[in-house]
Amino acid sequence: MGIATFFLRRLLAAMTAIAALVVATFLIMRVLPGDPAVFFASSPVPTAEETAYVRHKFGLDRSLPSQLMIYVEDIGRADLGTSFTTGRPVLTELRERLPASLELAIVALLIAIMVSIPLGVMAAIWKGSPLDHFARIVSSIGVSMPTFVTGLLLIYVFFLWLGVTPEPVDRIDMFIASPPRVTGFLLIDSIWTGDLTALQSAAGRLILPSVTMAIFVLSPLTRMTRSAMLGVLSSDFVRTARAMGLSNTTVYVRYALRNALLPVLTMMGIVFSTMLGSNVLVERVFGWPGIGSFALNALLASDYAPVQGFVLLMGVLLVAINLAIDIAYGFADPRARRGA
């Protein structure tokens, strides 16, 4: 199968998934108890006139298929409604808060990769050794502890007890001016504008929440790396490379790790998708102004327009990430294109 055909099939599957997501998001708001017009009203306690106006504005007095078409048209116009808790358009809130969540998830994933891949490789090379048992223990701890427990424990140890990290609130110190917004990523914007003070503050406040999320995803990455390496190390081409007298570094890195990274790459995409959806508790614990904490606050206030926008945005991001992983896997391994 050619690359173009493979790409088109994956793109079609992604578009189908997004269409199903739009329908599911639409139906979720209709099956919730209560009147949907009250959910989308601009005040917590709307009057009868305001409820009737909202019902007519959103087409809630029409048939369900007609309401779905109106909802799709609103999405096409990038209109996700207005949050009555902030009084601002939901899309604006999500667009401003998304970089904070992405920055946290990306840094946490990089930390997890830098620890899990070397640990998984060494555990596979020295199978049954104390290092292998240590890797299993680390993986078990990471997957058995909820993220909010890990976060609170890190806050207690490194902020309250040792005092080596800044207070776990917000992305930057309140007495330090944020750098001019270029990308929304404080680390990148601070480097771009040369603001070293903001960079130091942003990096310091990013340590604890990113480590908390990294510990959570450390287990699947380490386990997958170890399992993939064990499978590759027992293959014929590795035995042939050893028989040819190649050094251990060449065998392990150039041949074994290079082939073992393909399933690990897929796991990275799954893990990153999970991190974006499960960072709500981490953002809540650390007062991180991301889309997760915004959606949780809106849900607690029965402000359902931001919740609906959050679900839709997260679904689109997950589909886009999976599509990128599938395409990258197809380029890396032609067998994936033949099996598509």
C-alpha positions as CSV (number, residue, x, y, z in Angstrom):
1,M,0.0,0.0,0.0
2,G,1.3,3.4,-1.0
3,I,2.0,6.2,1.5
4,A,-0.8,8.3,0.0
5,T,-3.4,5.6,0.3
6,F,-2.3,4.8,3.8
7,F,-2.5,8.5,4.8
8,L,-6.0,8.9,3.2
9,R,-7.4,5.8,5.0
10,R,-6.1,7.0,8.4
11,L,-7.4,10.5,7.7
12,L,-10.8,9.1,6.8
13,A,-10.9,7.1,10.0
14,A,-9.9,10.2,12.0
15,M,-12.7,12.2,10.4
16,T,-15.2,9.5,11.1
17,A,-14.1,9.4,14.7
18,I,-14.5,13.2,15.0
19,A,-18.0,13.0,13.5
20,A,-18.9,10.4,16.0
21,L,-17.4,12.5,18.8
22,V,-19.5,15.5,17.7
23,V,-22.7,13.5,17.8
24,A,-21.8,12.0,21.2
25,T,-21.0,15.4,22.7
26,F,-24.3,16.7,21.4
27,L,-26.2,13.7,22.9
28,I,-24.5,14.0,26.3
29,M,-25.9,17.4,26.9
30,R,-29.4,16.2,25.9
31,V,-29.4,13.2,28.3
32,L,-28.3,15.1,31.3
33,P,-31.1,15.7,33.8
34,G,-32.7,19.1,33.6
35,D,-33.5,21.5,30.8
36,P,-30.6,22.1,28.3
37,A,-31.7,25.7,27.9
38,V,-30.9,26.3,31.6
39,F,-27.4,24.8,31.0
40,F,-26.6,27.2,28.2
41,A,-28.2,30.3,29.8
42,S,-25.9,33.2,30.6
43,S,-26.9,33.4,34.3
44,P,-26.9,30.7,37.0
45,V,-30.7,31.2,37.7
46,P,-32.3,32.3,34.4
47,T,-35.8,33.7,34.2
48,A,-38.5,32.1,32.1
49,E,-38.1,34.7,29.4
50,E,-34.3,34.1,29.2
51,T,-34.8,30.3,29.1
52,A,-37.3,30.6,26.3
53,Y,-34.9,32.9,24.4
54,V,-32.0,30.5,24.8
55,R,-34.2,27.6,23.8
56,H,-35.2,29.4,20.6
57,K,-31.6,30.7,20.0
58,F,-30.1,27.2,20.1
59,G,-33.0,25.6,18.4
60,L,-33.9,23.5,21.4
61,D,-37.6,23.9,20.5
62,R,-37.0,22.0,17.2
63,S,-36.6,18.3,16.5
64,L,-33.4,16.4,17.5
65,P,-31.9,16.2,14.0
66,S,-32.5,19.9,13.5
67,Q,-30.8,20.6,16.8
68,L,-27.8,18.5,15.7
69,M,-27.5,20.4,12.5
70,I,-27.5,23.7,14.4
71,Y,-24.9,22.4,16.8
72,V,-22.7,21.4,13.8
73,E,-23.1,24.8,12.2
74,D,-22.1,26.4,15.5
75,I,-19.0,24.3,15.6
76,G,-18.2,25.3,12.0
77,R,-18.4,28.9,13.1
78,A,-16.1,28.2,16.1
79,D,-19.0,29.0,18.5
80,L,-18.9,26.8,21.5
81,G,-21.1,29.0,23.7
82,T,-20.4,31.3,26.6
83,S,-19.4,30.5,30.1
84,F,-21.6,32.2,32.6
85,T,-19.0,31.8,35.4
86,T,-16.4,33.9,33.4
87,G,-18.7,35.7,31.0
88,R,-16.3,34.9,28.1
89,P,-16.7,32.7,25.1
90,V,-15.7,29.1,25.8
91,L,-13.4,29.0,22.8
92,T,-11.5,32.0,24.1
93,E,-11.1,30.3,27.5
94,L,-9.9,27.1,26.0
95,R,-7.5,28.7,23.6
96,E,-5.9,30.7,26.4
97,R,-5.6,27.8,28.8
98,L,-4.7,25.0,26.4
99,P,-0.9,26.0,26.2
100,A,-0.7,25.6,30.0
101,S,-2.0,22.1,29.9
102,L,0.1,21.2,26.9
103,E,3.2,22.6,28.4
104,L,2.7,20.6,31.6
105,A,1.9,17.3,29.7
106,I,4.9,17.7,27.3
107,V,7.4,18.4,30.0
108,A,6.0,15.5,32.1
109,L,6.2,13.2,29.0
110,L,9.8,14.2,28.4
111,I,10.8,13.5,32.0
112,A,9.1,10.1,31.8
113,I,10.8,9.2,28.5
114,M,14.2,10.2,29.9
115,V,13.7,7.9,32.8
116,S,11.6,5.0,31.5
117,I,13.5,4.2,28.2
118,P,17.0,3.8,29.8
119,L,15.5,2.0,32.8
120,G,13.5,-0.3,30.5
121,V,16.5,-1.0,28.3
122,M,18.8,-1.8,31.2
123,A,16.1,-4.0,32.8
124,A,15.8,-6.0,29.6
125,I,19.6,-6.3,29.1
126,W,20.1,-7.5,32.7
127,K,17.0,-9.5,33.1
128,G,16.5,-10.9,36.6
129,S,19.1,-8.6,38.1
130,P,18.5,-6.2,41.0
131,L,18.2,-3.4,38.5
132,D,15.3,-5.4,36.8
133,H,13.6,-5.8,40.1
134,F,14.1,-2.1,40.8
135,A,12.4,-1.2,37.5
136,R,9.4,-3.3,38.4
137,I,9.1,-1.7,41.8
138,V,9.3,1.8,40.3
139,S,6.6,0.8,37.7
140,S,4.4,-0.7,40.4
141,I,4.6,2.4,42.6
142,G,3.9,4.8,39.7
143,V,0.7,3.0,38.6
144,S,-0.6,2.2,42.1
145,M,-0.5,5.8,43.5
146,P,-3.2,8.2,42.3
147,T,-1.9,11.4,40.9
148,F,-3.4,13.7,43.6
149,V,-1.8,11.6,46.3
150,T,1.6,11.8,44.6
151,G,1.2,15.5,44.1
152,L,0.3,16.2,47.7
153,L,3.2,14.0,48.9
154,L,5.6,15.9,46.7
155,I,4.3,19.2,48.0
156,Y,4.7,18.1,51.5
157,V,8.2,16.8,51.1
158,F,9.8,19.4,48.7
159,F,7.8,22.6,49.6
160,L,6.6,22.3,53.2
161,W,9.4,20.1,54.6
162,L,12.6,20.8,52.6
163,G,11.5,24.2,51.1
164,V,13.4,23.7,47.9
165,T,10.6,24.4,45.5
166,P,8.4,27.4,45.1
167,E,4.8,27.4,46.3
168,P,2.6,25.1,44.2
169,V,0.2,27.8,42.9
170,D,-0.1,29.1,39.3
171,R,2.4,29.0,36.5
172,I,4.6,32.0,37.6
173,D,5.2,34.0,40.7
174,M,2.5,36.7,41.2
175,F,5.2,39.3,41.8
176,I,6.9,38.5,38.4
177,A,5.4,39.8,35.2
178,S,4.6,37.2,32.6
179,P,6.5,37.5,29.4
180,P,4.6,38.8,26.3
181,R,2.4,36.1,25.0
182,V,3.9,34.5,21.8
183,T,3.0,30.9,22.0
184,G,1.3,30.6,25.4
185,F,4.1,28.3,26.6
186,L,5.8,30.3,29.4
187,L,9.1,28.5,29.0
188,I,9.3,29.2,25.3
189,D,7.9,32.8,25.6
190,S,10.5,33.5,28.4
191,I,13.3,32.3,26.2
192,W,12.0,34.0,23.1
193,T,11.8,37.4,24.9
194,G,15.0,36.8,27.0
195,D,13.2,37.2,30.3
196,L,15.4,35.0,32.5
197,T,13.6,35.9,35.7
198,A,10.2,34.7,34.3
199,L,12.0,31.6,32.9
200,Q,13.4,30.7,36.3
201,S,10.0,31.2,38.0
202,A,8.1,29.3,35.4
203,A,10.5,26.4,35.4
204,G,10.5,26.2,39.2
205,R,6.7,26.0,39.4
206,L,6.6,23.4,36.6
207,I,8.8,20.9,38.5
208,L,6.4,19.4,41.0
209,P,3.3,19.0,38.7
210,S,5.3,17.7,35.8
211,V,7.1,15.1,38.0
212,T,3.7,14.1,39.4
213,M,2.4,13.4,36.0
214,A,5.7,11.7,34.9
215,I,5.5,9.3,37.8
216,F,2.0,8.3,36.7
217,V,3.0,7.4,33.1
218,L,6.4,6.0,34.0
219,S,5.0,2.5,34.5
220,P,3.5,1.8,31.1
221,L,6.5,3.3,29.2
222,T,9.0,1.3,31.3
223,R,7.1,-1.9,31.0
224,M,6.6,-1.5,27.2
225,T,10.3,-0.6,26.7
226,R,11.4,-3.7,28.7
227,S,9.0,-6.0,26.9
228,A,9.9,-4.7,23.5
229,M,13.6,-5.0,24.2
230,L,13.3,-8.5,25.5
231,G,11.5,-9.5,22.3
232,V,14.1,-7.9,20.0
233,L,17.1,-9.2,22.0
234,S,16.0,-12.8,21.3
235,S,15.6,-12.2,17.6
236,D,17.9,-13.7,14.9
237,F,19.4,-10.4,13.7
238,V,20.6,-9.5,17.2
239,R,22.2,-12.9,17.5
240,T,23.8,-12.4,14.1
241,A,25.1,-9.0,15.1
242,R,26.7,-10.5,18.2
243,A,28.2,-13.4,16.2
244,M,29.8,-10.8,13.9
245,G,31.7,-9.4,16.9
246,L,30.0,-6.1,17.1
247,S,30.2,-4.2,20.4
248,N,27.5,-4.4,22.9
249,T,26.8,-0.7,22.5
250,T,26.2,-1.1,18.7
251,V,24.0,-4.2,19.2
252,Y,21.9,-2.7,22.0
253,V,21.5,0.8,20.6
254,R,21.8,0.6,16.8
255,Y,20.0,-2.7,16.3
256,A,17.9,-3.7,19.4
257,L,16.7,-0.3,20.7
258,R,16.0,1.0,17.2
259,N,13.6,-1.8,16.5
260,A,12.1,-1.9,20.0
261,L,11.1,1.8,19.8
262,L,8.3,1.2,17.4
263,P,5.8,-0.2,19.9
264,V,7.1,2.3,22.5
265,L,6.3,5.1,20.0
266,T,2.7,3.9,19.9
267,M,2.6,3.7,23.7
268,M,3.9,7.3,23.9
269,G,0.9,8.5,21.9
270,I,-1.5,6.6,24.1
271,V,0.2,7.9,27.3
272,F,0.2,11.5,26.0
273,S,-3.5,11.2,25.2
274,T,-4.2,9.9,28.7
275,M,-2.2,12.7,30.3
276,L,-4.2,15.3,28.5
277,G,-7.4,13.8,29.7
278,S,-6.3,12.9,33.2
279,N,-4.4,16.1,34.2
280,V,-7.5,17.5,35.8
281,L,-6.5,16.4,39.3
282,V,-2.9,17.5,38.9
283,E,-4.0,20.9,37.8
284,R,-6.5,21.1,40.7
285,V,-3.9,20.1,43.3
286,F,-1.2,22.6,42.0
287,G,-3.6,25.4,41.1
288,W,-2.5,25.1,37.5
289,P,-4.7,27.3,35.2
290,G,-5.2,24.7,32.4
291,I,-8.2,23.5,30.6
292,G,-8.7,20.6,33.0
293,S,-9.1,22.8,36.1
294,F,-11.3,25.2,34.0
295,A,-13.6,22.3,33.0
296,L,-13.8,21.0,36.5
297,N,-14.7,24.4,38.0
298,A,-17.3,24.8,35.3
299,L,-18.8,21.3,36.1
300,L,-18.9,22.1,39.8
301,A,-20.8,25.3,39.0
302,S,-23.2,23.5,36.6
303,D,-21.7,25.6,33.8
304,Y,-22.1,23.0,31.1
305,A,-21.1,25.0,28.0
306,P,-17.3,24.8,29.0
307,V,-17.7,21.2,29.9
308,Q,-19.1,20.4,26.4
309,G,-16.3,22.4,24.8
310,F,-13.7,20.7,26.9
311,V,-15.0,17.2,25.9
312,L,-15.1,18.2,22.3
313,L,-11.6,19.7,22.3
314,M,-10.1,16.7,24.2
315,G,-11.7,14.3,21.7
316,V,-10.3,16.2,18.7
317,L,-6.8,16.3,20.3
318,L,-6.8,12.6,21.0
319,V,-7.9,11.8,17.5
320,A,-5.2,14.1,16.1
321,I,-2.5,12.5,18.3
322,N,-3.5,9.0,17.3
323,L,-3.5,10.0,13.7
324,A,0.0,11.4,14.0
325,I,1.2,8.3,15.7
326,D,-0.4,6.0,13.1
327,I,1.3,8.0,10.3
328,A,4.6,8.1,12.0
329,Y,4.4,4.3,12.6
330,G,3.5,3.8,8.9
331,F,6.6,5.7,7.8
332,A,8.8,3.9,10.3
333,D,7.5,0.4,9.6
334,P,6.2,-0.4,6.0
335,R,4.5,-3.5,7.4
336,A,2.0,-1.2,9.1
337,R,1.0,0.2,5.7
338,R,0.5,-3.2,4.3
339,G,-1.7,-4.2,7.2
340,A,-3.8,-1.1,7.2
